[in-house]
Amino acid sequence: MPWKDTTIMEQKIEFICEWRTGKYTITELCKRFEISRPTAYKIISRFENCGYEGLLELSRKPRGTHPNATNAKVVNRILELKENHKLWGAKKIWKLLYKDYPAEDIPTVLTVHNILKKHGLVSPQKRLRRVKPIHPIFDPKECNEVWSADYKGKFLMGNKKYCHPLTITDSKSRFIFTAKGHYKENLQSAKSEFTKVFRKYGIPKQIHTDNGSPFGSVAAIQRFTRLSYWFIELGILPVFSDPAHPEQNGRHERMHRDLKAACSKPAAYDLKAQQRRLNRFVREYNHVRPHEALNMETPASVHDFSTRSFPEKTPKFDYESTMKVLKVTKSGAVRWGAYNWVYLSASLKGKYVGALEIGNGIWRVFYRNVFLGYFNQNELRTKEQSVRLETNLV
């Protein structure tokens, strides 16, 4: 009879008992139990050397240490890094091993993943639906060409108050300049934090934001707000994602996902404690965490300071002599002639704009060196009424 997986030990014992009676030959026993002669002699040899314990199944695991096995110290370090950085995957942990061990002692990324999986430290990934690749609307080629800024979605702290983290990053190096928790999303809070960052790191050429307050407004001319006009005064061009398209600033949104996982689940009790968590996240993100888009380098190792320093006083600006200089009133309009008005934006009240005629009564309006829109003075004369500035000629 053949060996059965569930009664293999019983079959071996029965075979030995029959053999010990001396009534059967090896050939007869092999035929009865349907095994080969080498198998029969192997069982008899084990019984004679070790008794019935020798009939137990032997482990198929290789004896001694496998020559390609990962060093125990490296394995312990992998587990230690995972304990310290629970949200990191195998690739980032593998990169950090190079700080502690020579290259020949470091296993592959797959081996690191298998070690983590063996110890139950790998969470199953949800199968994601395939989507068309999304490319950023602004893809800078060097540091400080474009910065990104946004208020990460609010979350409730332990004291039942909301925290609104303002984040500012460099789009090229992914370096986080700040993650500042505020109670409200307003101009005063944002401008104060931007000032601190500008003083420390310099100013960029452009700042990319969405269309939410205080950064932009879809109802305003060119979507500019009071904060936008302050950027323009500093020599920074405000640029925006298309309305309802946050994926166009995907690099910043991806960082927000990591920030949320690290700092808001769960949140701290109050804003002071929450700020310590935000600061800790920024330090780790900038100086410790390898970034795949940077060839597994850290943002701090890639980023360069801006060569454009922050002006403590608003720089003066002189319009060209060919322009007509107009002051914006409290209502956000400029007077045109004796009775007519051209409405621009209340965010420009008290400031001076320049108007340049391009022919046929069409005027282009600028704030400093940034184009705002057009207006047609012929409409003012024929309709004798105020008009709004238009961004496109009809």
TIMARMI-214836 format. One record per residue (C-alpha): residue number from 1; chain; x, y, z. Coordinates in steps of 0.25 Angstrom, whole numbers. Layout:
REM residues N
NUM / A / X / Y / Z .
...
REM end
This chain:
REM residues 394
1 / A / 0 / 0 / 0 .
2 / A / 5 / 14 / -3 .
3 / A / 9 / 24 / 8 .
4 / A / -3 / 33 / 12 .
5 / A / 1 / 47 / 16 .
6 / A / -8 / 47 / 28 .
7 / A / -3 / 33 / 34 .
8 / A / 11 / 33 / 28 .
9 / A / 17 / 30 / 42 .
10 / A / 7 / 19 / 45 .
11 / A / 11 / 12 / 31 .
12 / A / 26 / 13 / 35 .
13 / A / 23 / 6 / 49 .
14 / A / 14 / -5 / 42 .
15 / A / 25 / -7 / 32 .
16 / A / 36 / -9 / 43 .
17 / A / 27 / -18 / 51 .
18 / A / 25 / -27 / 39 .
19 / A / 39 / -27 / 36 .
20 / A / 43 / -31 / 50 .
21 / A / 34 / -43 / 50 .
22 / A / 44 / -50 / 40 .
23 / A / 32 / -56 / 32 .
24 / A / 34 / -47 / 20 .
25 / A / 45 / -44 / 10 .
26 / A / 48 / -29 / 6 .
27 / A / 43 / -32 / -7 .
28 / A / 29 / -36 / -1 .
29 / A / 29 / -24 / 8 .
30 / A / 32 / -15 / -3 .
31 / A / 21 / -21 / -12 .
32 / A / 11 / -20 / 0 .
33 / A / 14 / -6 / 4 .
34 / A / 16 / -1 / -11 .
35 / A / 30 / 5 / -8 .
36 / A / 43 / 3 / -14 .
37 / A / 54 / -5 / -9 .
38 / A / 64 / 7 / -6 .
39 / A / 52 / 13 / 2 .
40 / A / 51 / 0 / 10 .
41 / A / 65 / -1 / 13 .
42 / A / 66 / 14 / 17 .
43 / A / 54 / 12 / 27 .
44 / A / 61 / 0 / 33 .
45 / A / 74 / 7 / 34 .
46 / A / 68 / 19 / 42 .
47 / A / 61 / 9 / 51 .
48 / A / 73 / 1 / 54 .
49 / A / 81 / 14 / 57 .
50 / A / 71 / 23 / 64 .
51 / A / 59 / 14 / 68 .
52 / A / 45 / 18 / 65 .
53 / A / 49 / 33 / 66 .
54 / A / 58 / 31 / 54 .
55 / A / 45 / 29 / 46 .
56 / A / 40 / 43 / 48 .
57 / A / 41 / 52 / 36 .
58 / A / 54 / 60 / 35 .
59 / A / 53 / 75 / 32 .
60 / A / 57 / 79 / 18 .
61 / A / 62 / 92 / 23 .
62 / A / 77 / 94 / 19 .
63 / A / 87 / 91 / 31 .
64 / A / 95 / 102 / 36 .
65 / A / 95 / 117 / 30 .
66 / A / 91 / 119 / 16 .
67 / A / 103 / 126 / 9 .
68 / A / 93 / 137 / 3 .
69 / A / 86 / 139 / 16 .
70 / A / 84 / 154 / 20 .
71 / A / 93 / 158 / 32 .
72 / A / 85 / 157 / 45 .
73 / A / 90 / 172 / 49 .
74 / A / 85 / 177 / 35 .
75 / A / 71 / 170 / 38 .
76 / A / 70 / 176 / 51 .
77 / A / 73 / 190 / 45 .
78 / A / 63 / 188 / 35 .
79 / A / 52 / 185 / 46 .
80 / A / 57 / 196 / 54 .
81 / A / 56 / 206 / 42 .
82 / A / 42 / 201 / 40 .
83 / A / 38 / 203 / 54 .
84 / A / 43 / 217 / 53 .
85 / A / 36 / 220 / 40 .
86 / A / 24 / 212 / 39 .
87 / A / 18 / 218 / 27 .
88 / A / 31 / 216 / 18 .
89 / A / 32 / 204 / 8 .
90 / A / 44 / 195 / 5 .
91 / A / 51 / 204 / -5 .
92 / A / 53 / 216 / 5 .
93 / A / 57 / 207 / 16 .
94 / A / 67 / 200 / 7 .
95 / A / 73 / 214 / 3 .
96 / A / 75 / 217 / 18 .
97 / A / 83 / 204 / 20 .
98 / A / 95 / 211 / 12 .
99 / A / 97 / 220 / 23 .
100 / A / 101 / 209 / 33 .
101 / A / 106 / 197 / 25 .
102 / A / 116 / 195 / 13 .
103 / A / 109 / 193 / -1 .
104 / A / 113 / 178 / -1 .
105 / A / 105 / 175 / 12 .
106 / A / 92 / 182 / 7 .
107 / A / 81 / 173 / 1 .
108 / A / 73 / 176 / -11 .
109 / A / 60 / 184 / -9 .
110 / A / 52 / 171 / -12 .
111 / A / 59 / 164 / 0 .
112 / A / 56 / 176 / 9 .
113 / A / 42 / 175 / 5 .
114 / A / 42 / 160 / 8 .
115 / A / 48 / 162 / 22 .
116 / A / 37 / 172 / 25 .
117 / A / 26 / 163 / 20 .
118 / A / 32 / 151 / 28 .
119 / A / 31 / 159 / 41 .
120 / A / 16 / 164 / 37 .
121 / A / 21 / 178 / 34 .
122 / A / 15 / 180 / 20 .
123 / A / 1 / 185 / 19 .
124 / A / -7 / 179 / 7 .
125 / A / -8 / 190 / -4 .
126 / A / -22 / 193 / -10 .
127 / A / -22 / 190 / -25 .
128 / A / -23 / 204 / -32 .
129 / A / -31 / 206 / -44 .
130 / A / -22 / 210 / -56 .
131 / A / -23 / 224 / -60 .
132 / A / -16 / 233 / -70 .
133 / A / -3 / 239 / -65 .
134 / A / -5 / 253 / -60 .
135 / A / 6 / 263 / -63 .
136 / A / 8 / 276 / -54 .
137 / A / 4 / 289 / -61 .
138 / A / 17 / 295 / -57 .
139 / A / 29 / 286 / -58 .
140 / A / 41 / 295 / -53 .
141 / A / 55 / 291 / -58 .
142 / A / 63 / 297 / -46 .
143 / A / 61 / 301 / -31 .
144 / A / 53 / 314 / -28 .
145 / A / 47 / 315 / -42 .
146 / A / 33 / 311 / -36 .
147 / A / 29 / 309 / -22 .
148 / A / 15 / 303 / -18 .
149 / A / 7 / 307 / -7 .
150 / A / -7 / 303 / -1 .
151 / A / -15 / 301 / 12 .
152 / A / -16 / 286 / 14 .
153 / A / -30 / 282 / 17 .
154 / A / -34 / 285 / 32 .
155 / A / -35 / 274 / 42 .
156 / A / -40 / 274 / 57 .
157 / A / -30 / 274 / 68 .
158 / A / -33 / 269 / 82 .
159 / A / -38 / 282 / 88 .
160 / A / -49 / 282 / 77 .
161 / A / -43 / 293 / 69 .
162 / A / -38 / 292 / 55 .
163 / A / -24 / 293 / 50 .
164 / A / -21 / 298 / 36 .
165 / A / -7 / 295 / 32 .
166 / A / -1 / 305 / 22 .
167 / A / 10 / 298 / 13 .
168 / A / 20 / 304 / 4 .
169 / A / 30 / 296 / -4 .
170 / A / 39 / 297 / -16 .
171 / A / 34 / 289 / -28 .
172 / A / 47 / 285 / -33 .
173 / A / 54 / 279 / -21 .
174 / A / 41 / 276 / -13 .
175 / A / 47 / 284 / -1 .
176 / A / 37 / 288 / 9 .
177 / A / 40 / 302 / 14 .
178 / A / 29 / 302 / 25 .
179 / A / 16 / 294 / 30 .
180 / A / 10 / 305 / 39 .
181 / A / -3 / 302 / 46 .
182 / A / -13 / 313 / 47 .
183 / A / -27 / 314 / 53 .
184 / A / -32 / 321 / 40 .
185 / A / -29 / 322 / 26 .
186 / A / -27 / 337 / 24 .
187 / A / -18 / 348 / 17 .
188 / A / -12 / 352 / 30 .
189 / A / -7 / 338 / 35 .
190 / A / -2 / 334 / 21 .
191 / A / 5 / 347 / 18 .
192 / A / 12 / 346 / 32 .
193 / A / 17 / 332 / 29 .
194 / A / 21 / 336 / 15 .
195 / A / 29 / 347 / 20 .
196 / A / 37 / 338 / 30 .
197 / A / 40 / 328 / 18 .
198 / A / 44 / 339 / 9 .
199 / A / 54 / 345 / 19 .
200 / A / 60 / 331 / 21 .
201 / A / 61 / 325 / 7 .
202 / A / 59 / 337 / -2 .
203 / A / 48 / 338 / -13 .
204 / A / 44 / 330 / -25 .
205 / A / 41 / 334 / -39 .
206 / A / 26 / 328 / -38 .
207 / A / 17 / 323 / -27 .
208 / A / 7 / 312 / -31 .
209 / A / -6 / 311 / -23 .
210 / A / -20 / 307 / -25 .
211 / A / -32 / 316 / -26 .
212 / A / -36 / 317 / -11 .
213 / A / -35 / 328 / -2 .
214 / A / -26 / 335 / 1 .
215 / A / -18 / 331 / -11 .
216 / A / -28 / 333 / -23 .
217 / A / -42 / 336 / -27 .
218 / A / -49 / 331 / -39 .
219 / A / -58 / 343 / -39 .
220 / A / -46 / 353 / -39 .
221 / A / -39 / 359 / -51 .
222 / A / -28 / 349 / -54 .
223 / A / -32 / 342 / -41 .
224 / A / -22 / 351 / -34 .
225 / A / -25 / 354 / -19 .
226 / A / -18 / 364 / -9 .
227 / A / -8 / 353 / -6 .
228 / A / -6 / 352 / -21 .
229 / A / -3 / 367 / -23 .
230 / A / 7 / 366 / -11 .
231 / A / 14 / 355 / -19 .
232 / A / 15 / 364 / -31 .
233 / A / 20 / 375 / -23 .
234 / A / 32 / 366 / -19 .
235 / A / 35 / 362 / -33 .
236 / A / 28 / 348 / -32 .
237 / A / 17 / 344 / -42 .
238 / A / 5 / 337 / -37 .
239 / A / 1 / 325 / -45 .
240 / A / -11 / 316 / -43 .
241 / A / -17 / 302 / -45 .
242 / A / -29 / 302 / -54 .
243 / A / -42 / 302 / -45 .
244 / A / -46 / 288 / -40 .
245 / A / -32 / 282 / -44 .
246 / A / -24 / 280 / -32 .
247 / A / -16 / 269 / -39 .
248 / A / -9 / 280 / -47 .
249 / A / -1 / 282 / -34 .
250 / A / 0 / 267 / -32 .
251 / A / 14 / 268 / -25 .
252 / A / 9 / 277 / -14 .
253 / A / -4 / 269 / -13 .
254 / A / 4 / 256 / -11 .
255 / A / 12 / 262 / 0 .
256 / A / -1 / 266 / 7 .
257 / A / -5 / 252 / 7 .
258 / A / 8 / 248 / 15 .
259 / A / 6 / 260 / 24 .
260 / A / -8 / 256 / 27 .
261 / A / -4 / 241 / 30 .
262 / A / 7 / 246 / 39 .
263 / A / 1 / 258 / 47 .
264 / A / -14 / 256 / 47 .
265 / A / -17 / 242 / 50 .
266 / A / -19 / 244 / 61 .
267 / A / -17 / 259 / 63 .
268 / A / -10 / 266 / 75 .
269 / A / -18 / 272 / 86 .
270 / A / -16 / 287 / 83 .
271 / A / -9 / 296 / 72 .
272 / A / 4 / 296 / 80 .
273 / A / 6 / 281 / 81 .
274 / A / 1 / 280 / 66 .
275 / A / 12 / 289 / 62 .
276 / A / 22 / 281 / 68 .
277 / A / 17 / 269 / 60 .
278 / A / 17 / 277 / 47 .
279 / A / 31 / 282 / 50 .
280 / A / 36 / 268 / 52 .
281 / A / 29 / 263 / 39 .
282 / A / 36 / 275 / 31 .
283 / A / 50 / 271 / 37 .
284 / A / 48 / 256 / 33 .
285 / A / 43 / 259 / 20 .
286 / A / 54 / 269 / 16 .
287 / A / 66 / 262 / 22 .
288 / A / 63 / 247 / 24 .
289 / A / 53 / 242 / 15 .
290 / A / 58 / 238 / 1 .
291 / A / 50 / 243 / -11 .
292 / A / 48 / 234 / -23 .
293 / A / 46 / 246 / -32 .
294 / A / 60 / 251 / -27 .
295 / A / 67 / 238 / -30 .
296 / A / 65 / 234 / -15 .
297 / A / 72 / 246 / -11 .
298 / A / 66 / 255 / 0 .
299 / A / 60 / 269 / -3 .
300 / A / 70 / 276 / 6 .
301 / A / 82 / 270 / -2 .
302 / A / 76 / 275 / -15 .
303 / A / 71 / 289 / -12 .
304 / A / 78 / 302 / -14 .
305 / A / 75 / 315 / -7 .
306 / A / 69 / 326 / -16 .
307 / A / 79 / 337 / -20 .
308 / A / 67 / 347 / -20 .
309 / A / 66 / 353 / -6 .
310 / A / 54 / 358 / 1 .
311 / A / 52 / 373 / 0 .
312 / A / 48 / 378 / 13 .
313 / A / 41 / 391 / 7 .
314 / A / 32 / 390 / -5 .
315 / A / 41 / 393 / -18 .
316 / A / 37 / 405 / -25 .
317 / A / 31 / 403 / -39 .
318 / A / 31 / 414 / -51 .
319 / A / 22 / 412 / -62 .
320 / A / 26 / 415 / -76 .
321 / A / 24 / 429 / -81 .
322 / A / 15 / 424 / -92 .
323 / A / 5 / 419 / -81 .
324 / A / -6 / 426 / -75 .
325 / A / -5 / 424 / -60 .
326 / A / -18 / 423 / -52 .
327 / A / -21 / 422 / -37 .
328 / A / -31 / 411 / -32 .
329 / A / -41 / 416 / -23 .
330 / A / -47 / 410 / -11 .
331 / A / -58 / 403 / -20 .
332 / A / -48 / 396 / -28 .
333 / A / -50 / 405 / -40 .
334 / A / -42 / 416 / -48 .
335 / A / -48 / 429 / -53 .
336 / A / -48 / 430 / -68 .
337 / A / -51 / 444 / -73 .
338 / A / -60 / 453 / -65 .
339 / A / -72 / 443 / -63 .
340 / A / -68 / 429 / -66 .
341 / A / -62 / 418 / -58 .
342 / A / -54 / 405 / -61 .
343 / A / -56 / 394 / -51 .
344 / A / -43 / 386 / -47 .
345 / A / -43 / 380 / -33 .
346 / A / -45 / 384 / -19 .
347 / A / -32 / 377 / -16 .
348 / A / -25 / 388 / -23 .
349 / A / -30 / 400 / -16 .
350 / A / -20 / 411 / -13 .
351 / A / -11 / 405 / -24 .
352 / A / -7 / 411 / -37 .
353 / A / -9 / 404 / -50 .
354 / A / -4 / 407 / -64 .
355 / A / -12 / 407 / -77 .
356 / A / -6 / 406 / -91 .
357 / A / -14 / 409 / -104 .
358 / A / -13 / 398 / -114 .
359 / A / -22 / 405 / -125 .
360 / A / -37 / 407 / -128 .
361 / A / -40 / 411 / -114 .
362 / A / -35 / 398 / -108 .
363 / A / -26 / 400 / -95 .
364 / A / -18 / 389 / -88 .
365 / A / -17 / 391 / -73 .
366 / A / -5 / 386 / -65 .
367 / A / -1 / 386 / -50 .
368 / A / 13 / 388 / -50 .
369 / A / 19 / 378 / -61 .
370 / A / 7 / 369 / -60 .
371 / A / -4 / 369 / -70 .
372 / A / -18 / 370 / -64 .
373 / A / -28 / 372 / -76 .
374 / A / -34 / 381 / -87 .
375 / A / -45 / 391 / -87 .
376 / A / -51 / 399 / -99 .
377 / A / -53 / 414 / -97 .
378 / A / -63 / 414 / -109 .
379 / A / -73 / 407 / -100 .
380 / A / -71 / 417 / -89 .
381 / A / -74 / 429 / -99 .
382 / A / -86 / 422 / -106 .
383 / A / -93 / 416 / -94 .
384 / A / -88 / 426 / -84 .
385 / A / -87 / 416 / -73 .
386 / A / -76 / 408 / -65 .
387 / A / -70 / 396 / -71 .
388 / A / -62 / 384 / -65 .
389 / A / -48 / 380 / -69 .
390 / A / -48 / 368 / -79 .
391 / A / -37 / 358 / -80 .
392 / A / -40 / 355 / -94 .
393 / A / -44 / 363 / -106 .
394 / A / -57 / 360 / -113 .
REM end
